[in-house]
Amino acid sequence: MYAKRPTWQQFIRIHSQYILILCCLFLLFSGCDDAQGLLPMTSQLTSEKADAHGIATEATRRAQLTKVQQIMQGMTLDQKLGQLLVVEYIGTGYKDTGLQYMIAQQFVGGYLYQAVNNNFAAPHDTIGGVTAFVAQAMSDAKIPLLIAVDQEGGQVNKLQTFYGPLPSAASMAASGDPNVAWSQAAQDAQRMHDLGINTDLAPVVDVGPTSNLLQDRQFSADPTTVATYAGAFLNGLQKNSIVACLKHFPGLGSLPNRVSADPHFDLPVVDRSLTDVENIDLVPYKTILRQTQPAMIMSTDVLTTAIDPGLPAELSPKAIDGVLRKELGYDGVVITDGLYMEGITSRWSLSHAAVLALLAGNDLIEGPYTPNQVASVVFALKQALQQGQLSMQRIDQSVQRILLMKVQYGIIK
């Protein structure tokens, strides 16, 4: 006796669970091409590309966005504008340097430790001293802070007070093994967590020889090698829940080692052809962005004439909104380099530069180091809003990116 053949509706109902499994497998393997990259380990859920491969990660991202939007609904304008600022401070104190006021009363989004500013001098030259400082700062913050350091290794080794000498980018690349860079970054991440630091303004992805301006801060003069080792370092940080940052966009690697080429003292000019910029300076960004989502990218004080002959990159809509956002497709947080550097302040005030930086497409302004400077930047931003230069939509766009990053990295719980 033959069984009655089910209708197609009955067939789907009976076998729906198997169909669902097959669909999920199809989606999983159709996305496997992205995993064939150069990076030693894949990034965590911070990657929008990774999110697209699974229902669960998309749901996580939607929940994160909902959380951010709920936070933003309760924020004042001053709190939103404060979130756009990462400040520095001069000295070792918390209150007498003005940092407490900037955090508690001006609502800044974070601060950057600088050894040159004596931030790690006694009594904050011990791990316990730094963690106590961080705890006080976080307790005063309306929204949890980005607590940042430039930890590259080599000559830019801001943790040397606590952990001694660490290898440079050039020496990591000389090992011939990208996992050396990944492991060093992972160790740095753990040490930063021990200090209460959650953000590392590294790695450097400038392409150039050690004879040039940045010397051994660069992994290599070969852009593919830079992408490999910087990508490994980035993942070593981000996989271990440290906000990482590619720098210095669009590239300082071709600058000679002289004072006039140093953004700290002048506005350097890169006069490479657009073809060379695309095929050298931008290659690490393009390559790494195909593999993962850097939490942040730092724009810098350089006049790259092939992109914009009139404005330095960090103040240029052509460079940030045009090349970085539209051409390269980056929608994460863009942070400026220090707007107090001579390459900027010799031409624009810090407050004017802050407005131009936001108009260009940056999200975070790095550089104010006193409450008066913060007040002047906030006043300039409010004026720009009143005069129609900036819109609240543009401010909210940056605030959302910043808060979303803080949620994704566990800074906002």
C-alpha positions in Angstrom: 0.0 0.0 0.0 1.3 3.4 -1.0 1.4 6.3 1.4 -0.5 9.3 0.3 1.9 12.0 -1.1 1.8 15.1 1.1 0.9 18.4 -0.4 3.7 21.0 -0.7 2.2 22.9 2.2 2.3 19.7 4.4 5.9 19.0 3.1 7.1 22.4 4.2 5.4 22.1 7.6 6.8 18.6 8.3 10.3 19.5 7.2 10.5 23.1 8.2 13.2 22.5 10.8 15.5 20.8 8.2 14.9 23.6 5.7 15.8 26.2 8.4 19.0 24.3 9.1 19.9 24.1 5.4 19.2 27.9 5.0 21.5 28.7 7.9 24.3 26.5 6.5 23.9 28.2 3.1 24.2 31.7 4.7 27.2 30.6 6.8 29.2 29.2 3.9 28.3 31.9 1.5 30.0 34.4 3.8 33.2 32.4 4.3 35.2 34.3 1.7 35.7 37.1 4.1 37.5 34.8 6.5 40.3 34.1 4.0 42.4 37.1 5.1 45.8 38.0 6.4 44.8 38.7 10.0 45.8 36.0 12.5 42.5 36.2 14.3 39.1 37.5 13.4 37.7 40.6 15.2 34.9 40.5 17.8 31.4 41.7 17.2 32.6 45.2 16.7 32.9 44.4 12.9 29.9 45.4 10.9 31.1 42.9 8.2 31.1 40.1 10.7 27.7 41.2 12.0 26.1 40.6 8.6 26.9 36.9 8.7 24.6 35.9 11.5 21.1 36.7 12.9 22.4 36.7 16.4 25.1 39.3 15.8 22.6 41.5 13.9 20.3 41.2 16.8 23.1 42.2 19.1 23.9 45.3 17.0 20.3 46.3 17.0 20.1 46.0 20.7 23.3 48.1 21.1 21.9 50.8 18.8 18.7 50.8 20.8 20.6 51.2 24.0 22.6 54.1 22.5 19.5 55.9 21.3 17.9 55.6 24.7 21.0 57.2 26.3 21.0 60.0 23.7 17.4 60.8 24.4 18.4 61.7 28.0 21.4 63.8 27.0 21.6 67.6 27.1 23.3 69.5 24.3 26.3 70.2 26.6 26.6 66.5 27.3 26.5 65.6 23.6 29.1 68.2 22.7 31.3 67.1 25.6 31.3 63.5 24.2 33.0 64.8 21.1 36.1 65.8 23.1 39.1 63.8 24.2 41.2 66.0 26.5 44.7 66.0 27.9 45.9 67.5 31.2 49.2 68.9 32.5 50.6 67.5 35.7 49.8 64.6 38.0 46.8 65.9 40.0 43.2 65.2 39.2 41.5 68.2 40.6 44.2 70.9 40.4 44.9 70.2 36.7 41.3 70.9 35.7 40.7 67.3 34.6 38.0 66.7 37.3 36.1 69.8 36.1 36.4 68.8 32.5 35.0 65.4 33.3 32.3 66.2 35.9 31.2 69.7 34.7 32.0 69.7 31.0 31.1 66.1 30.3 34.1 65.3 28.1 34.1 61.9 26.4 37.6 60.9 27.5 41.1 61.8 28.3 44.6 60.9 27.0 47.5 60.0 29.3 50.8 61.6 28.1 54.1 60.9 29.8 55.4 64.2 28.4 52.7 66.0 30.4 54.0 64.3 33.6 50.8 62.3 34.0 52.7 59.3 35.1 55.0 61.1 37.6 54.7 60.3 41.3 52.3 59.5 42.9 50.9 58.1 39.7 53.9 56.1 38.7 52.5 52.8 40.1 49.8 50.6 38.9 47.8 51.2 42.1 48.2 54.9 41.7 46.8 54.9 38.1 43.9 52.6 38.9 42.8 54.8 41.8 43.0 57.8 39.5 40.9 56.0 36.9 38.3 55.0 39.5 37.9 58.6 40.6 37.6 59.8 37.0 35.0 57.2 36.1 32.9 57.9 39.2 32.7 61.6 38.2 31.7 60.9 34.6 28.1 61.1 33.5 28.9 58.6 30.7 31.9 56.2 31.1 35.1 57.6 29.6 37.5 56.7 26.9 40.8 56.4 28.8 43.5 56.5 26.2 47.2 56.1 25.7 49.6 56.0 22.7 51.1 52.6 23.2 53.0 51.6 20.1 56.2 50.2 21.6 59.7 51.3 20.8 60.2 55.1 21.0 56.5 55.6 21.7 56.2 53.4 24.7 53.9 55.3 27.1 53.7 52.3 29.5 57.5 52.2 30.0 57.2 53.5 33.6 55.3 50.4 34.5 56.6 47.7 32.2 59.9 48.7 30.8 61.1 48.7 27.2 58.8 47.1 24.6 59.5 46.3 20.9 58.9 48.8 18.1 56.7 48.3 15.1 59.8 47.9 12.9 61.3 45.2 15.2 58.0 43.3 15.3 57.9 43.2 11.5 61.5 42.2 11.4 60.5 39.0 13.3 58.9 37.7 10.1 55.9 36.5 12.1 52.7 38.5 12.3 51.8 36.6 15.5 54.6 38.4 17.2 52.6 41.6 16.7 49.4 40.0 17.7 50.9 38.6 20.9 52.6 41.9 21.8 49.3 43.7 21.4 47.4 41.1 23.4 50.0 41.5 26.2 49.7 45.3 26.0 45.9 45.0 26.2 46.1 43.0 29.4 48.5 45.5 30.9 46.2 48.4 29.9 43.3 46.7 31.5 45.4 46.3 34.7 45.9 50.1 34.6 42.2 50.9 33.8 43.1 52.1 30.3 40.5 51.0 27.6 41.8 52.8 24.5 45.1 52.6 22.5 45.8 55.1 19.8 47.8 52.5 17.8 48.9 50.9 15.5 50.7 53.2 13.1 49.9 52.3 9.5 52.1 54.8 7.8 54.3 53.3 5.0 58.0 54.3 5.0 61.5 53.4 5.8 63.0 53.9 9.3 65.1 56.7 7.9 62.0 58.8 7.5 60.2 61.0 10.0 58.5 58.2 12.0 61.5 56.0 12.1 60.9 52.6 13.8 57.3 53.6 14.6 56.5 52.2 11.1 56.3 48.5 10.4 57.7 48.7 6.9 58.2 50.6 3.7 56.1 48.0 2.0 52.4 48.7 2.2 51.4 45.0 2.2 53.8 44.2 5.1 52.4 47.2 7.0 48.8 45.9 6.5 49.8 42.4 7.7 51.6 43.5 10.9 49.4 46.5 11.8 46.3 44.3 11.1 47.7 41.7 13.5 48.5 44.3 16.2 45.0 45.9 15.8 43.3 42.5 16.2 45.5 41.7 19.2 44.1 44.8 20.9 40.5 44.6 19.8 40.1 40.9 20.4 41.1 41.6 23.9 38.6 44.4 24.4 40.8 47.4 23.9 39.6 50.2 21.5 42.3 50.4 18.8 43.1 53.1 16.3 44.8 53.1 12.9 46.9 56.2 12.3 47.9 58.7 10.7 45.4 59.1 7.9 46.0 59.5 5.0 49.8 58.9 5.6 53.0 60.4 6.9 55.3 57.7 5.7 56.9 59.6 2.9 57.9 62.6 5.1 61.7 63.1 5.6 63.1 63.2 9.1 63.4 66.9 9.7 61.6 69.5 11.8 59.8 71.2 9.0 58.1 67.9 8.2 56.9 67.3 11.7 53.3 68.3 12.4 54.2 69.2 15.9 56.2 72.1 14.6 54.8 72.9 11.1 52.2 71.7 8.6 54.0 69.1 6.5 53.2 68.7 2.8 52.9 65.3 1.0 53.1 65.9 -2.7 52.9 62.4 -3.9 50.7 61.8 -7.0 47.2 60.5 -6.4 48.3 57.1 -7.9 51.1 56.8 -5.3 48.8 57.8 -2.5 46.3 55.2 -3.5 48.9 52.5 -4.2 51.1 53.2 -1.1 49.6 55.2 1.7 46.0 54.0 1.5 46.8 50.3 0.9 46.9 49.4 4.7 43.6 51.0 5.2 42.0 49.3 2.3 43.4 45.9 3.2 42.6 46.1 6.9 39.1 47.4 6.3 38.4 44.3 4.1 39.3 42.1 7.1 37.9 43.8 10.1 36.4 47.0 11.6 38.9 49.2 13.3 37.3 50.9 16.3 38.9 54.2 15.3 41.0 55.8 12.7 43.0 58.9 13.4 43.2 61.8 10.9 46.3 63.9 11.0 47.9 67.3 10.4 49.3 66.9 6.8 48.6 68.6 3.6 48.2 65.8 1.0 48.0 67.9 -2.2 46.6 65.0 -4.3 43.6 64.9 -2.1 43.2 68.5 -1.0 45.8 71.2 -1.7 44.0 73.7 0.5 43.3 72.0 3.8 45.2 69.6 6.1 43.6 66.2 6.0 42.0 66.3 9.4 40.2 69.5 8.5 39.4 68.5 4.9 35.9 67.2 3.9 37.6 65.8 0.7 40.0 63.7 2.8 37.6 62.5 5.6 34.1 62.6 4.2 35.3 62.0 0.7 38.2 59.5 0.8 37.8 57.8 4.2 34.1 57.7 4.5 32.8 57.4 0.9 35.7 55.9 -1.1 37.0 53.5 1.6 33.6 53.0 3.2 34.6 53.5 6.8 31.7 54.4 9.2 33.5 54.0 12.5 34.8 56.7 14.8 37.3 59.1 13.3 39.5 61.0 15.9 41.7 64.0 15.1 45.4 64.2 16.0 46.2 66.8 18.6 44.7 70.1 17.4 47.2 72.0 19.5 50.1 71.1 17.2 51.8 73.9 15.4 50.8 72.7 12.0 47.2 73.6 13.0 47.5 76.4 15.6 49.8 78.5 13.3 46.8 78.9 11.0 43.6 78.2 13.0 42.6 78.6 16.7 41.9 75.3 18.4 38.1 76.1 18.6 38.0 77.1 14.9 39.9 73.9 14.0 37.4 71.8 16.1 34.5 73.1 14.0 36.3 72.5 10.8 37.2 69.0 11.9 33.6 68.1 12.6 32.5 69.6 9.3 35.2 67.4 7.6 33.7 64.2 9.1 35.7 63.6 12.2 33.8 62.5 15.4 36.3 63.0 18.2 38.3 66.2 18.8 41.6 65.5 20.5 43.6 68.3 22.1 42.1 70.6 24.6 44.0 70.4 27.9 42.3 73.0 30.2 38.7 73.8 31.1 39.0 77.2 29.4 40.0 75.5 26.1 37.1 73.0 26.4 34.7 75.9 27.0 36.0 77.8 24.0 35.5 74.7 21.8 32.0 74.1 23.1 31.1 77.7 22.6 32.4 77.6 19.0 30.4 74.4 18.3 27.3 76.1 19.7 27.8 79.1 17.5 28.3 76.9 14.5 24.9 75.2 15.3 23.2 78.6 15.7 24.6 79.9 12.4 23.7 76.7 10.5 27.3 75.6 9.8 26.7 72.5 11.9 23.4 70.6 12.3 22.1 68.6 15.3 21.9 65.7 12.9 25.6 65.9 12.3 26.3 66.2 16.0 24.0 63.2 16.8 25.7 61.1 14.1 29.1 61.5 15.8 27.7 61.0 19.3 26.0 57.8 18.2 29.2 56.5 16.7 31.1 57.2 19.9 28.5 55.8 22.3 28.1 52.7 20.1 31.8 52.1 20.2 31.8 52.4 24.0 28.9 49.9 24.3 30.6 47.5 21.9 33.8 47.5 23.9 32.2 47.2 27.3 33.0 50.7 28.4 29.3 51.5 28.7 27.8 48.4 30.4 
